[in-house]
């Protein structure tokens, strides 16, 4: 599952995807908080003899925004990765930072009522934090969160993260060249027919572009 900030910052949706064994690479903003890898989640010792003993594991540090975490890692930790082939067949590359983190959206930020929400994992699941930091930029340009396995290759992570760019181009073509946004009817059936025809036309053009034997323009 790929998506922009509206999906990546919807923590309920990310939890549902993960519980359904759906792998995702979703865009997030630099203020999204996570726990860095190595955070310990332990039940604190009881203080005094009065009152109920603590029973919820708590982190040994606070969550932090992904922008701050990546900034601390620094541009020197970025690696050059190929994420797609260019028009001439040459690989297109950029610099990415890949870090393992713990999801943090189930924890309260305030110290007085800190605790893990009902039904959450303890410790919270590990995820990939992906940041693109192109050469010559003072800070990263994009961030993604992913629940892909820990042994996923960097090239695979980068390719999936940047694949949404291709989806945006497809959507632009559907609207600008094939008339997806031209429908002016008011019925669901009419809208369904319209989108089905536009989608079929887009699929045909895609297959034509991929056909090595199709006639080339003069």
C-alpha positions as CSV (number, residue, x, y, z in Angstrom):
1,X,0.0,0.0,0.0
2,X,1.4,3.4,-1.0
3,X,0.0,6.8,0.0
4,X,0.6,10.4,0.8
5,X,0.6,12.3,4.1
6,X,-3.2,11.9,4.5
7,X,-2.7,8.1,4.8
8,X,0.7,8.0,6.4
9,X,-0.3,10.2,9.3
10,X,-3.5,8.3,9.8
11,X,-2.2,6.1,12.6
12,X,-5.5,4.1,12.9
13,X,-5.2,3.2,9.2
14,X,-1.6,2.1,9.6
15,X,-2.5,-0.1,12.5
16,X,-5.3,-1.7,10.5
17,X,-3.0,-2.4,7.6
18,X,-0.4,-4.0,9.8
19,X,-3.0,-6.2,11.6
20,X,-4.3,-7.3,8.2
21,X,-0.7,-8.2,7.1
22,X,-0.8,-5.5,4.4
23,X,2.6,-4.0,3.8
24,X,2.8,-0.3,3.3
25,X,5.1,2.5,2.5
26,X,3.4,5.7,3.4
27,X,4.5,9.3,3.3
28,X,4.7,11.3,6.6
29,X,5.8,14.8,7.6
30,X,8.9,15.7,9.6
31,X,6.8,16.2,12.8
32,X,5.6,12.6,12.9
33,X,7.0,11.1,16.1
34,X,8.7,7.7,16.6
35,X,10.9,6.0,19.1
36,X,14.5,5.5,17.9
37,X,15.7,1.9,17.8
38,X,17.2,0.7,21.1
39,X,14.4,2.3,23.2
40,X,13.7,0.0,26.1
41,X,10.1,-0.6,27.3
42,X,10.0,-1.7,30.9
43,X,7.6,-1.5,33.9
44,X,9.0,1.1,36.3
45,X,9.7,0.1,39.9
46,X,7.1,0.7,42.5
47,X,7.5,3.9,44.5
48,X,6.5,3.6,48.1
49,X,4.0,1.1,49.7
50,X,0.8,2.9,49.0
51,X,-1.3,2.7,45.8
52,X,-1.3,0.3,42.9
53,X,2.0,-0.9,41.6
54,X,2.9,0.2,38.0
55,X,2.0,-2.4,35.4
56,X,2.4,-0.7,32.0
57,X,5.8,-0.9,30.3
58,X,7.1,2.6,29.6
59,X,9.8,3.8,27.3
60,X,13.2,4.9,28.7
61,X,13.1,8.0,26.4
62,X,10.6,10.3,24.8
63,X,9.4,9.9,21.2
64,X,10.8,12.5,18.8
65,X,9.9,13.9,15.4
66,X,11.3,12.0,12.4
67,X,12.9,15.2,11.1
68,X,14.9,15.6,14.3
69,X,16.0,12.0,14.4
70,X,17.1,12.1,10.8
71,X,18.8,15.4,11.3
72,X,20.8,13.9,14.2
73,X,21.9,11.0,12.0
74,X,23.1,13.6,9.5
75,X,23.6,13.6,5.8
76,X,26.8,11.6,6.1
77,X,24.6,8.5,7.0
78,X,22.8,8.7,3.6
79,X,23.5,6.2,0.9
80,X,23.1,6.5,-2.8
81,X,20.5,4.1,-4.0
82,X,19.0,3.4,-7.5
83,X,15.2,3.5,-7.4
84,X,14.1,3.3,-11.0
85,X,15.3,3.2,-14.6
86,X,15.4,6.4,-16.6
87,X,14.1,6.9,-20.1
88,X,17.5,6.0,-21.5
89,X,17.7,2.8,-19.4
90,X,20.3,4.3,-17.0
91,X,19.4,3.9,-13.3
92,X,18.0,7.0,-11.5
93,X,19.6,7.5,-8.1
94,X,19.2,9.6,-5.0
95,X,20.5,9.6,-1.5
96,X,18.4,7.9,1.3
97,X,18.7,7.3,5.0
98,X,17.1,4.1,6.3
99,X,16.6,3.7,10.0
100,X,14.7,1.2,12.1
101,X,12.3,2.8,14.6
102,X,9.4,2.0,16.9
103,X,5.9,3.3,16.2
104,X,5.1,6.0,18.8
105,X,1.5,7.0,18.2
106,X,0.1,4.9,21.0
107,X,2.0,6.7,23.7
108,X,0.9,9.8,25.5
109,X,3.3,12.8,25.3
110,X,2.6,14.1,28.8
111,X,4.6,12.5,31.7
112,X,1.6,12.6,34.1
113,X,-0.5,10.1,32.1
114,X,2.1,8.3,30.1
115,X,1.0,4.8,29.1
116,X,0.3,2.5,26.2
117,X,-3.2,2.6,24.8
118,X,-5.5,-0.3,25.2
119,X,-4.9,-3.2,22.8
120,X,-1.5,-1.9,21.6
121,X,1.7,-3.9,21.2
122,X,4.3,-3.9,23.9
123,X,6.9,-3.1,22.9
124,X,5.4,-1.3,19.9
125,X,6.2,-2.7,16.4
126,X,9.4,-1.8,14.6
127,X,9.0,0.0,11.3
128,X,11.3,1.5,8.6
129,X,11.9,5.2,8.6
130,X,13.0,6.3,5.1
131,X,14.2,9.8,4.3
132,X,15.4,11.1,1.0
133,X,18.2,13.6,1.3
134,X,19.4,14.5,-2.2
135,X,22.9,15.7,-2.8
136,X,23.2,19.5,-2.3
137,X,20.1,19.8,-0.1
138,X,20.4,21.2,3.4
139,X,17.7,18.8,4.7
140,X,15.6,15.8,3.6
141,X,12.9,16.4,1.0
142,X,10.6,13.5,1.9
143,X,9.9,11.0,4.7
144,X,8.2,7.6,4.7
145,X,7.1,5.0,7.3
146,X,7.0,1.3,6.3
147,X,6.2,-2.0,7.9
148,X,8.2,-4.0,5.4
149,X,10.5,-6.7,6.9
150,X,13.7,-5.7,8.6
151,X,15.8,-7.5,5.9
152,X,14.2,-5.6,3.0
153,X,16.9,-4.3,0.7
154,X,17.5,-0.5,0.5
155,X,16.8,-0.5,-3.3
156,X,13.4,-2.1,-2.7
157,X,12.5,0.5,0.0
158,X,13.6,3.4,-2.1
159,X,11.8,2.1,-5.2
160,X,8.5,1.7,-3.4
161,X,8.8,5.0,-1.6
162,X,9.3,6.8,-4.9
163,X,6.8,4.8,-6.8
164,X,4.0,7.2,-5.7
165,X,5.6,9.7,-8.0
166,X,4.7,7.4,-10.9
167,X,1.2,7.1,-9.6
168,X,0.8,10.8,-9.6
169,X,1.9,10.9,-13.2
170,X,-0.7,8.2,-14.1
171,X,-3.4,10.2,-12.3
172,X,-2.4,13.4,-14.1
173,X,-2.6,11.5,-17.4
174,X,-6.0,10.0,-16.5
175,X,-7.3,13.6,-15.9
176,X,-5.5,15.6,-18.5
177,X,-5.3,13.3,-21.5
178,X,-8.1,10.8,-21.0
179,X,-10.8,12.9,-19.4
180,X,-11.2,11.4,-16.0
181,X,-12.4,14.7,-14.6
182,X,-14.7,15.5,-17.5
183,X,-17.7,13.6,-16.2
184,X,-20.6,15.9,-15.4
185,X,-23.4,13.3,-14.7
186,X,-25.1,12.7,-11.3
187,X,-25.6,8.9,-11.2
188,X,-23.3,6.3,-9.7
189,X,-23.8,4.0,-12.7
190,X,-22.8,6.8,-15.1
191,X,-19.7,7.6,-13.1
192,X,-18.8,3.9,-12.9
193,X,-19.1,3.6,-16.7
194,X,-17.0,6.7,-17.3
195,X,-14.2,5.7,-14.9
196,X,-14.1,2.1,-16.3
197,X,-13.7,3.4,-19.9
198,X,-11.0,5.9,-18.8
199,X,-9.1,3.1,-16.9
200,X,-9.3,0.7,-19.9
201,X,-8.0,3.5,-22.2
202,X,-5.1,4.1,-19.8
203,X,-4.3,0.4,-19.6
204,X,-4.3,0.2,-23.4
205,X,-1.9,3.1,-23.8
206,X,0.4,1.7,-21.1
207,X,0.6,-1.6,-22.9
208,X,1.3,0.2,-26.2
209,X,4.2,2.1,-24.6
210,X,5.6,-1.2,-23.3
211,X,5.2,-3.0,-26.6
212,X,8.7,-3.2,-28.2
213,X,7.3,-3.8,-31.6
214,X,4.9,-0.9,-31.9
215,X,5.7,1.7,-34.6
216,X,7.8,4.6,-33.4
217,X,7.0,8.2,-34.3
218,X,8.9,9.4,-37.3
